[in-house]
Amino acid sequence: MPGLLSAMEGFCVIGIVILAGYIAARMQIGGSSAQMVLNRFSFFVSSPCLMFAILSKEPIFDIFHSSIIVAFFSAMLVGLVFLALNRMFFHMSAPDAIIGSLNSLYLNSNNIGLPIATYILGNGALVAPSLVMQQALFTPIGLTALDVTTKGKVSFKEIAKQPLHQPLLIGSLLGILLSAVNAWTGWFIPNFLYDPINMIGESAVPMILMAFGMSLHGTKPLQQKGDRPAIFTVAILKNIVMPIIAFLLAYFVMGFRGNVLYACVVLAALPTGQNVYNYAARYNVGLTFARDGILISTLTSPVFIAIIAALLS
């Protein structure tokens, strides 16, 4: 099965680079700040350049493909399901429940999504709609809810500015703008400007994966027993329920078939984005819960993506 073989080869490529990062951390290559340096450089420099390079060359109508509808509703539904389950079973505080909801719906479009789209789906631009949707919509809503539940007030000015503080979103929007200019005028960015941006962008995926491998060294998940049911629920919602919802919406509602259907379901099975931990740290709520949910969903995601590849590719 070519699709499953491609997926396994892609995971092999990704896994080897992650292992290299883990070994580097274990051998203390680069010192204690190596992971932070890789993360910050990839976040602020390489990844925005990569998204700009990809999207500026992508036809504008391919970027805003109707598959974004599937991504939005599948994410929103699992987030609401977690809130309902929390009300019935877990009885977590409102801020922790919001973190759990974000853990359930937020895709790792950067650290894992870009490599998956690049090496398994063959097109890094496929993560762009989800990335733009999350940073421009889910992030302001989540931060507003955390403001209300932790501070009792909403700073609308700060919330409105949140998307503009995201380098990935800025790089994506600039790439989309250039794609639109090309569609309307036929103008392309000159190669002497595009090539250095693309060269920097090509360093994003290996740095992201090595930094993630470094983060696994010394990790001890699931230390708080009381959070375990909610953590495993997050992983089930993210890695199993969300891809099922995405398949039902893509197949029966949108009528997608072939590669588009495959991409919708694979991207829905991505693990939780590490941004959620940053939000938990900012408001000092659900820190361990957020970290463990991200880790468990990240470790289990390859299994379910492999199953999806075997069934749909």
C-alpha positions in Angstrom: 0.0 0.0 0.0 1.9 3.1 -1.2 0.1 5.5 1.2 1.0 3.4 4.3 4.5 2.9 3.1 4.9 6.7 2.5 3.5 7.4 6.0 5.9 4.9 7.6 8.9 6.3 5.6 7.8 9.8 6.7 7.6 8.8 10.4 11.0 7.1 10.0 12.5 10.4 8.8 10.8 12.4 11.5 11.7 9.8 14.2 15.4 9.8 13.3 15.6 13.6 13.6 13.7 13.5 16.9 16.1 10.8 18.2 19.1 12.9 17.2 17.7 15.7 19.4 17.1 13.4 22.3 20.6 12.0 22.0 22.0 15.5 21.8 20.1 16.5 25.0 21.3 13.3 26.8 24.9 14.0 25.9 24.4 17.7 26.8 25.5 18.9 23.4 24.8 22.6 23.2 24.3 23.0 26.9 21.1 23.5 28.9 19.8 26.2 26.6 20.1 24.3 23.3 16.4 23.4 23.2 15.3 26.9 24.0 17.6 28.3 21.3 16.3 25.9 18.7 12.7 26.5 19.7 13.0 30.3 19.7 14.9 30.5 16.4 12.5 28.2 14.7 9.5 30.0 16.1 10.6 33.5 15.4 12.7 33.1 12.3 12.7 29.8 10.4 9.0 28.7 10.6 7.7 32.1 9.5 10.1 32.1 6.6 9.0 28.6 5.7 5.3 29.4 5.8 6.0 32.6 3.7 8.1 30.6 1.2 5.4 27.9 0.8 2.3 30.1 0.7 3.7 32.8 -1.6 4.1 30.1 -4.3 0.8 28.4 -3.6 -2.3 29.4 -5.6 -4.6 31.5 -3.4 -7.6 29.3 -4.0 -5.7 26.2 -2.9 -4.8 27.9 0.4 -8.4 28.6 1.3 -9.6 25.3 0.3 -13.1 24.2 1.5 -11.4 21.6 3.7 -11.0 24.4 6.3 -14.6 23.9 7.1 -13.8 20.3 8.1 -10.9 21.5 10.3 -13.0 24.1 12.0 -16.0 22.0 12.9 -14.1 18.9 13.9 -11.9 21.0 16.3 -14.9 22.9 17.7 -16.9 19.8 18.3 -14.2 17.9 20.3 -13.6 21.0 22.4 -17.3 21.2 23.3 -17.3 17.4 24.0 -14.5 17.8 26.6 -16.3 20.7 28.3 -19.4 18.5 28.5 -17.4 15.5 29.9 -15.7 17.7 32.4 -19.1 18.9 33.7 -20.4 15.3 34.0 -17.3 13.5 35.3 -14.1 15.5 36.0 -15.4 18.6 37.7 -12.2 20.6 37.0 -12.2 24.3 37.6 -13.2 26.6 34.8 -9.7 27.6 33.8 -8.4 24.0 33.9 -11.4 22.9 31.8 -10.6 25.6 29.2 -7.0 24.2 29.1 -8.5 20.7 28.6 -10.7 21.9 25.8 -7.8 23.6 24.1 -5.7 20.4 24.6 -8.5 18.5 22.8 -8.9 20.7 19.8 -5.6 22.5 19.2 -3.5 21.0 16.4 0.3 20.9 16.5 0.4 22.6 13.1 4.0 23.7 13.6 6.2 21.2 15.4 4.5 18.1 14.0 2.1 19.4 11.4 4.7 20.9 9.1 6.9 17.7 9.1 3.8 15.5 8.6 2.5 17.7 5.7 5.9 17.8 4.2 7.0 14.2 4.4 3.7 12.3 4.5 1.2 14.4 2.6 3.9 15.9 0.4 2.7 19.5 0.7 3.6 21.8 3.7 0.9 24.3 2.6 -1.8 21.9 3.7 -1.4 23.0 7.3 -1.8 26.7 6.5 -5.6 26.9 6.8 -5.5 25.2 10.2 -2.7 27.4 11.4 -4.4 30.6 10.3 -7.7 29.4 11.8 -6.2 28.5 15.2 -4.1 31.7 15.6 -6.8 34.1 14.3 -9.8 32.4 15.9 -9.3 29.8 18.6 -6.4 31.6 20.3 -8.3 34.9 21.0 -11.4 32.9 22.1 -9.3 30.7 24.5 -7.4 33.6 25.9 -10.6 35.6 26.4 -12.1 32.7 28.3 -9.0 32.4 30.4 -9.0 36.1 31.1 -12.6 36.0 32.3 -12.2 32.9 34.5 -8.9 33.9 36.1 -9.1 37.7 36.3 -12.9 38.3 36.1 -12.4 40.8 33.3 -11.5 40.9 29.6 -8.8 43.1 28.1 -10.2 43.3 24.6 -7.3 45.3 23.3 -4.8 42.7 24.4 -6.9 39.8 23.1 -7.4 41.5 19.7 -3.6 42.0 19.4 -2.8 38.3 20.2 -2.8 37.1 16.6 -0.4 39.9 15.6 2.1 38.6 18.1 2.4 35.3 16.4 5.3 35.2 13.9 3.9 32.1 12.2 0.7 33.8 11.5 2.4 36.9 10.3 4.6 34.9 7.9 1.6 33.0 6.7 -0.5 36.2 6.1 2.4 37.8 4.2 2.7 34.7 2.0 -1.1 34.6 1.4 -1.0 38.3 0.5 1.8 37.7 -2.1 -0.2 34.7 -3.4 -3.2 37.0 -3.9 -1.0 39.6 -5.6 0.3 37.0 -8.0 -3.3 35.8 -8.8 -4.4 39.3 -9.6 -1.3 40.7 -11.3 0.9 37.8 -12.2 3.8 39.3 -10.2 6.2 36.9 -8.4 8.8 37.8 -5.7 12.2 37.9 -7.4 14.4 34.9 -6.8 17.2 37.0 -5.2 14.7 37.9 -2.4 12.8 34.5 -2.3 15.8 32.2 -2.2 17.4 33.4 1.1 13.9 33.4 2.7 13.4 29.9 1.5 16.9 28.8 2.5 16.2 30.0 6.1 12.8 28.3 6.1 14.2 25.0 5.1 16.0 24.9 8.5 12.7 25.0 10.4 11.6 21.4 10.2 14.9 19.8 11.4 15.3 22.4 14.2 11.7 21.9 15.4 12.0 18.1 15.4 15.4 18.1 17.3 14.0 20.6 19.8 11.1 18.3 20.4 13.5 15.3 20.9 15.4 17.4 23.4 12.2 18.1 25.3 11.6 14.3 25.8 14.8 13.9 27.8 14.1 13.7 31.5 10.3 13.9 31.1 8.2 12.1 33.7 4.5 12.2 32.7 1.4 11.3 34.6 2.8 12.1 38.1 -0.6 13.5 39.3 -3.0 10.6 39.5 -6.1 12.7 39.7 -5.5 14.2 36.3 -5.0 10.9 34.5 -8.6 10.3 33.4 -8.9 13.8 31.9 -5.4 13.4 30.3 -6.3 10.1 28.6 -9.7 11.6 27.6 -7.8 14.5 25.9 -5.7 12.0 24.0 -8.7 9.9 22.9 -10.6 13.0 21.8 -7.6 14.4 19.9 -6.2 11.3 18.3 -9.4 9.2 17.7 -12.6 11.2 18.0 -11.4 14.2 16.1 -10.2 12.2 13.0 -13.5 10.3 13.0 -15.5 13.5 13.1 -13.2 14.9 10.3 -13.8 11.8 8.2 -17.6 12.0 8.6 -17.7 15.7 7.8 -15.3 15.4 4.8 -16.9 12.2 3.3 -20.6 12.7 4.0 -21.0 16.5 4.3 -18.4 17.9 2.0 -18.2 15.0 -0.4 -14.4 14.8 -0.4 -12.6 11.8 -1.8 -9.0 10.6 -2.5 -6.1 12.8 -1.4 -8.3 15.6 0.0 -10.2 13.2 2.3 -6.9 11.6 3.3 -5.3 15.0 4.2 -8.4 16.1 6.2 -8.3 13.0 8.4 -4.5 12.8 8.8 -4.3 16.5 9.9 -7.2 16.0 12.3 -5.1 13.2 14.0 -2.2 15.6 14.7 -1.3 15.8 18.4 -2.0 18.7 20.6 -0.1 21.9 19.9 2.6 23.0 22.4 1.0 26.5 22.3 -1.5 25.2 24.9 1.2 24.8 27.5 2.4 28.4 26.8 -1.2 29.6 27.5 -1.4 27.5 30.7 1.9 29.0 31.8 0.8 32.5 31.1 -2.3 32.1 33.3 -0.6 29.7 35.7 -3.4 27.1 35.4 -3.4 23.4 34.5 0.4 23.4 33.8 1.0 19.7 34.5 -2.3 18.8 32.9 -1.4 20.7 29.7 2.1 19.2 29.5 1.0 15.6 30.0 -1.9 15.9 27.5 0.4 17.2 24.9 3.0 14.5 25.5 0.5 11.6 25.5 -1.3 12.8 22.4 2.1 13.3 20.7 3.3 9.7 21.6 0.0 8.1 20.4 -0.6 10.2 17.3 1.8 8.2 15.0 -0.1 5.0 15.7 -3.4 6.4 14.6 -2.0 8.3 11.6 -0.5 5.0 10.5 -3.9 3.3 10.8 -5.5 6.2 8.8 -2.8 5.8 6.1 -3.5 2.0 5.9 -7.3 2.7 5.6 -7.5 5.8 3.4 -4.2 6.5 1.6 
